């Protein structure tokens, strides 16, 4: 029997509690972190008119105001673009792009193979900032490669050659995660790869279609990928987004800062879909999609 729900007021009096502030952060779609909350609390505690255990009227507007003032002054990434921060372990990254961990390891670390002189390791296709962690930019690169591997089973050495050819001609690194690849690089890539594979015109058209379909799941700003909508199932709507500036790059409901892992955890704890939809102010279909996109390992 569902629990009886009580209507929430338009604002709540809340103690300065990180968990509740995070809930409001998700409700107002603000990219807020625990660090931001901590700094905001410290600023409020320093106010001469506020006692440490005082109650504060936290409305979404008040929280957004304090969070914005703190984020403007605090660079938690130390000058590094959030898209380049090594934030995703191999296992988590593999779940996001839908490939086995072993496959992603070969893409980022190279593949070991025997020779007459002993075992050697091929050069990686994706260059990561740290050996066992990927950046958001790497996630986008892996997403594009995943389409080619799933649909056409193309050998890694052929893909590596085509990627390096495009990067050399476009004069950019991480070309698969750049807008210029979508505009000018797809034809270069397909022509090069098609030549290596001796692909027919029909085969090249199929390669181009796969690339373009996967690139539709990426949004760009100033030539760089800034958002990625995981293709967690065939024809998945763009309701789940990975944005390096929200929730530290974890998948969230589009238009909010609510991690889908939190939704999964609450659902497993007994909250039903309608309750979650009401709390996060989104349609029930969005909650259902979040549950489909959040595997048990990521919850």
Secondary structure, 3 states (H helix, E strand, C coil): CCCCCCCCCCCEEECCCHHHHHHHHHHCCCCCCHHHHHHHHHHHHCCCCCCCCCCEEECHHHHHHHHHHHHHHCCCCCCCCHHHCCCEEHHHHHHHHCCCHHHHHHHHHCCEEEECCEEEECCCCCCCCECCEECHHHHHHHHHHHHHHHHHCCCHHHHHHHHHHHHHHHCCCCHHHEHHHHHHHHHHHHHHHHHHHCCCHHHHHHHHHHHHHHHCCEEEECCEEEEECCCCCCCCCCCEEECCCCHHHCCEECCCCCEHHHHHHHHHCCCCHHHHHHHHCCCHHHHHHHHHHCCHHHC
